[in-house]
Amino acid sequence: MFMAALFAAVFILGTRLRAAAEDFPIYFPDSKIVVKSETLNRTTYLPIVDIIQHLGLPYTDALALETLTIRSGTFRLVATRNRALISINDQIVLLQSPILKENNRWLAPMEFLTQGLARITGTEFRYRAGSVRVLAGDVRAPELVMNAQDLGPVTRLTIRTGIAVNLDVQRDDQNNRAIVRIDHAPMDPLRERIDQKDRLVNSIVFNDSDGEPKIVLETTDEAGEIKVTAADGNRLFFVDVLRRVAQVTEAAPPADVPAGRIDAPSPERPERKIRVIVIDPGHGGMDSGTTGPSAAEKDLTLIMARRLRTALQNQVGATVLLTRDSDIALDNEARSAVANNNQANVFVSLHIGFSANKADSPSSIFVMQEDFGGAAGAAESGIGMFLPWYLGYRTNRPASGRIAALLQEELTKAVPGWKFPIRKAPLGVLASATMPAVVLELGNVNNSLNSQTLMDNAFQSRIVTAIVNATLRFSELQAPAAN
């Protein structure tokens, strides 16, 4: 037993398992320092002298005694090479790992900060296992949460921060990389890395090794434009990586095709009249919407939106995006911004109805009220000119009415006995949408039978089919969408 322990000690001091040195930031209230950390035998070591010099503490490096003495006020800390014991004013403190000195560099394990320097300086050092940063004193790092979703032609990175921040995206196409810089340091990421690998993204990693917080996206050759949408007062961001649009080289027309018909679409490859559709599952996060005996509105709308996305992608051939694909909260401006920033051709916001009268089934299709935000006559003069964000709906008001009428027809056929009146209301989620946009409200979650019907797979399929059919009919009324 003694020999085994002796062998282990020799192994630790002699043949150490070493990982590559990496930059490691330490944040102080009025400054920061980036040091080179080393990982030895799975323990993170930091260079002591670099840190105490930054703090302005006097020290003595006694070569003959192989000790390092640090002073702060009336305190004296002594560390000895290759020992896990330090003394503070002659009182012994036991560390989990030994103090090292290699290549004239004193290296200390992380607990040296919390059990050594903290005691003699009065400065608290905070470190979370698995992270690569230290917070000192009263420094507070706002939380940062990252999630990624593969949406087919789009990979979406959702970023939520504890405070309002600004993002700046820089592309490095030569190295297939995008860097999302955050203008606040430090940040406290819940996860340092997201295990995301798909057709557009190979990895997503938070990195502040130089003291500047950023998120690095390693992209693939198929990744094209990157769009950022801010929401919730710059506390929520959607970073969408879009698939690169292939450049098509026109071939010479076949000899038997008349010259005037070269550009006519073939039956096998029809013109795309709707390129992007955005579906908005209403509510989310702390906002559950209406609640009934079977489910909450936020859950039902997300279930329906996911089914609708699949059906529209397969049958319309469009890119279909959801404003949310998980249980997160969004404000109205963020929802319409997803559609605006992705240049959607259609925007549909899904909701579930509620009535105190349990016998009601108050389904409705809402379009934006014409005179919302000003006199109706101002809309006509504003077409084609600058409009405030809350009047964006005016440019597509007639088209919104057309798709609402088609939805009414298809839904009435799909669900006999249910009525789907078209109503007008000043709805925030529609106000700033710059494309044909409607709100579809289904059923009465307060009616137990109605609520069960809304949860039924067959019923949901009928609703989805009706929306797809209305979208296909609407696309025939549109000019071909730009690719």
Residue pairs with C-beta under 8 A, 6 or more apart in sequence:
12 41
12 98
13 82
13 98
16 40
16 41
17 40
17 41
17 42
18 38
18 39
18 40
19 38
19 39
19 40
21 36
21 37
21 38
22 36
22 37
22 132
22 209
23 34
23 35
23 36
23 37
23 209
23 210
24 34
24 35
24 36
24 37
24 44
24 46
24 132
24 133
24 134
24 209
25 32
25 33
25 34
25 132
25 133
25 134
25 186
25 208
25 209
25 210
25 211
26 32
26 33
26 34
26 35
26 46
26 51
26 54
26 133
26 134
26 136
27 133
27 134
27 135
27 136
27 139
27 141
27 185
27 186
27 211
28 54
28 136
28 137
28 139
29 136
29 137
29 138
29 139
31 54
32 185
32 186
32 211
33 50
33 51
33 54
34 209
34 210
34 211
35 46
35 47
35 50
35 51
36 47
37 44
37 45
37 46
37 132
38 44
38 45
38 107
39 45
40 100
40 107
41 97
43 96
43 97
43 109
43 110
44 109
44 110
45 97
45 100
45 107
45 108
45 109
46 107
46 108
46 110
46 112
46 113
47 105
47 106
47 107
48 68
48 70
48 79
48 99
48 106
48 107
48 108
48 112
49 59
49 61
49 68
49 105
49 106
51 113
51 117
52 59
52 70
52 117
55 117
55 121
55 123
57 70
57 71
57 72
57 121
58 70
58 71
59 68
59 69
59 70
59 71
60 68
60 69
61 68
61 106
62 68
62 69
65 80
66 80
66 81
66 82
66 101
67 78
67 79
67 80
67 81
68 78
68 79
68 80
68 99
68 101
68 106
69 76
69 77
69 78
69 79
70 76
70 77
70 78
70 79
70 117
70 120
71 77
71 120
72 120
72 121
73 120
74 89
75 88
75 89
75 119
75 120
76 88
76 89
76 120
77 86
77 87
77 88
77 116
77 117
77 119
77 120
78 86
78 87
79 86
79 99
79 106
79 108
79 112
79 116
80 86
80 99
81 99
81 100
81 101
82 98
82 99
82 100
82 101
83 98
83 99
84 94
84 95
84 96
84 97
84 98
84 99
85 92
85 93
85 94
85 95
86 92
86 93
86 95
86 99
86 112
86 115
86 116
87 93
88 116
88 119
88 120
93 115
93 116
93 119
95 109
95 111
95 112
95 115
95 116
96 109
96 111
97 109
97 111
98 109
99 106
99 107
99 108
99 109
99 112
100 106
100 107
100 108
101 107
108 116
110 127
110 134
113 125
113 127
113 134
114 125
114 127
117 123
117 125
118 124
118 125
123 136
123 137
124 136
124 137
125 134
125 135
125 136
126 134
126 135
126 136
127 133
127 134
127 135
128 188
130 192
131 189
131 192
132 192
132 208
132 209
133 141
133 186
133 208
135 141
135 186
139 186
141 186
141 187
141 188
142 161
142 162
142 163
142 165
142 184
142 187
142 188
143 161
143 162
143 187
143 188
143 189
143 190
144 159
144 160
144 161
144 162
144 182
144 187
144 188
144 189
144 190
144 206
144 213
145 159
145 160
145 161
145 189
145 190
145 191
146 157
146 158
146 159
146 189
146 190
146 191
146 194
146 204
146 206
146 215
147 157
147 158
147 194
147 326
148 155
148 156
148 157
148 158
148 194
148 196
148 201
148 204
149 155
149 156
149 158
149 325
149 326
150 196
150 198
150 199
150 200
151 320
151 321
151 322
151 325
152 313
152 319
152 320
153 242
153 243
153 319
154 200
154 240
154 241
154 242
154 243
154 319
154 321
154 342
155 196
155 198
155 199
155 200
155 201
155 223
155 240
155 241
156 238
156 239
156 240
156 241
156 321
156 325
157 180
157 194
157 204
157 215
157 217
157 238
157 239
157 240
157 241
158 236
158 237
158 238
158 239
158 326
158 328
159 167
159 180
159 215
159 236
159 237
159 238
159 239
160 232
160 235
160 236
160 237
160 328
161 182
161 184
161 187
161 234
161 235
161 236
161 237
162 188
162 235
163 184
163 235
164 233
164 234
164 235
165 182
165 183
165 184
165 234
165 235
166 182
166 183
166 234
167 180
167 181
167 182
167 183
167 228
167 230
167 237
167 239
168 180
168 181
168 183
169 178
169 179
169 180
169 181
169 226
169 228
169 239
170 178
170 179
170 181
171 177
171 178
171 226
172 178
172 179
176 202
176 218
176 219
176 220
176 221
176 223
177 216
177 217
177 218
177 219
178 216
178 217
178 219
178 223
178 226
178 241
179 214
179 215
179 216
179 217
180 214
180 215
180 216
180 217
180 228
180 239
181 212
181 213
181 214
182 213
182 214
182 215
184 213
185 208
185 211
185 212
185 213
186 208
186 211
186 213
187 206
187 208
187 213
189 206
191 206
192 205
192 206
193 203
193 204
193 205
193 206
194 203
194 204
194 205
196 203
196 204
197 203
199 220
199 222
199 243
200 219
200 220
200 222
200 223
200 241
200 242
200 243
201 217
201 218
201 219
201 220
201 223
201 241
202 218
202 219
202 220
203 216
203 217
203 218
204 215
204 216
204 217
204 218
205 215
205 216
205 218
206 213
206 214
206 215
206 216
207 213
207 214
207 215
207 216
208 214
215 239
217 239
217 241
219 241
221 244
222 243
222 244
223 241
223 242
223 243
223 244
224 241
224 242
224 243
224 244
224 245
225 242
225 244
226 239
226 240
226 241
226 242
227 239
227 240
227 242
227 341
227 342
228 237
228 238
228 239
228 240
228 341
229 237
229 238
229 240
229 334
229 337
229 338
229 341
230 236
230 237
230 334
230 337
231 237
231 238
231 330
231 331
231 333
231 334
231 337
232 329
232 330
232 331
232 334
236 328
236 330
236 334
238 334
238 338
240 321
240 341
240 342
245 483
253 259
253 262
265 271
271 480
272 317
272 318
272 480
272 481
272 483
273 345
273 475
273 476
273 478
273 479
273 480
273 481
274 316
274 318
274 345
274 346
274 471
274 474
274 475
274 478
274 481
275 318
275 319
275 343
275 345
275 481
275 482
275 483
276 318
276 319
276 320
276 321
276 342
276 343
276 344
276 345
276 481
277 312
277 316
277 318
277 319
277 320
277 321
277 344
277 345
277 346
277 347
277 348
277 471
278 320
278 321
278 322
278 323
278 338
278 339
278 342
278 344
278 346
278 347
278 348
279 305
279 308
279 309
279 312
279 320
279 321
279 322
279 323
279 348
279 350
280 305
280 322
280 323
280 324
280 335
280 338
280 339
280 347
280 348
280 349
280 350
280 429
281 298
281 301
281 302
281 304
281 305
281 322
281 323
281 324
281 350
282 289
282 297
282 298
282 301
282 349
282 350
282 351
282 352
283 289
283 296
283 297
283 298
283 301
283 351
284 298
284 302
284 324
284 327
284 328
284 329
284 330
285 298
285 327
285 328
285 329
285 330
286 329
287 298
287 329
288 296
288 297
288 298
289 296
289 297
289 298
289 301
289 351
289 352
290 296
290 297
290 352
290 353
290 354
290 445
290 446
291 297
291 445
292 354
292 445
292 446
292 447
292 448
292 451
293 448
293 451
294 445
294 448
294 451
294 452
294 454
294 455
295 445
295 451
295 454
295 455
297 351
297 352
297 354
297 445
298 327
299 327
300 352
300 445
300 454
300 455
301 350
301 351
301 352
302 324
302 325
302 326
302 327
303 460
304 350
304 442
304 460
304 463
304 464
305 322
305 350
306 322
306 325
307 460
307 461
307 464
308 320
308 348
308 350
308 464
308 467
308 468
309 320
309 321
309 322
311 464
311 465
311 467
311 468
312 318
312 320
312 467
312 468
312 471
313 319
313 320
315 468
315 472
316 468
316 471
316 472
316 475
318 345
319 342
321 338
321 339
321 342
321 344
323 330
323 334
323 335
323 338
323 339
324 330
332 427
332 428
332 429
332 431
332 432
333 389
333 428
333 432
335 349
335 429
336 347
336 392
336 429
336 430
336 431
336 432
336 433
336 437
337 432
339 347
339 433
339 434
339 435
339 437
340 392
340 432
340 433
340 434
340 435
343 435
344 435
345 435
345 436
345 478
345 481
346 403
346 435
346 436
346 437
346 471
346 474
347 430
347 433
347 435
347 436
347 437
347 438
348 437
348 438
348 439
348 440
348 467
349 429
349 430
349 437
349 438
349 439
349 440
350 440
350 442
351 439
351 440
351 441
351 442
352 441
352 442
352 443
352 445
352 454
353 361
353 362
353 363
353 364
353 441
353 442
353 443
353 444
353 445
354 362
354 444
354 445
354 446
355 362
355 444
355 446
355 447
356 446
358 444
358 446
358 447
358 448
359 447
360 444
360 447
361 418
361 419
361 443
361 444
361 447
361 450
362 441
362 443
362 444
363 411
363 418
363 419
363 420
363 441
363 442
363 443
364 420
364 421
364 422
364 423
364 441
365 404
365 407
365 408
365 411
365 420
365 421
365 422
365 423
365 438
365 439
365 440
365 441
366 404
366 422
366 423
366 424
366 425
366 427
366 430
366 438
366 439
366 440
366 441
367 397
367 400
367 401
367 404
367 422
367 423
367 424
367 430
367 437
367 438
367 439
368 393
368 397
368 400
368 424
368 425
368 426
368 427
368 430
368 431
368 437
369 424
369 425
369 426
369 427
370 376
370 379
370 397
370 424
372 390
372 391
372 393
372 426
372 431
373 388
373 390
373 391
373 426
373 431
374 391
379 391
379 394
379 397
382 391
382 394
383 394
383 395
384 395
387 394
387 395
389 431
389 432
390 431
390 432
391 431
391 432
392 431
392 432
392 433
392 434
393 400
393 430
393 431
393 432
393 433
393 434
393 437
395 434
396 433
396 434
396 435
396 436
396 437
399 435
399 436
400 430
400 436
400 437
400 438
401 422
402 436
402 474
402 477
403 436
403 438
403 470
403 471
403 474
404 422
404 438
405 422
406 470
406 473
406 474
407 420
407 438
407 440
407 466
407 467
407 470
408 420
408 421
408 422
409 470
410 466
410 467
410 469
410 470
410 473
411 418
411 420
411 463
411 466
411 467
411 470
412 418
412 419
412 420
413 466
414 462
414 463
414 465
414 466
415 459
415 462
415 463
415 466
418 443
427 439
429 439
430 437
430 438
430 439
436 474
440 467
442 454
442 463
443 450
443 451
443 453
443 454
444 450
444 451
445 451
445 454
453 459
454 460
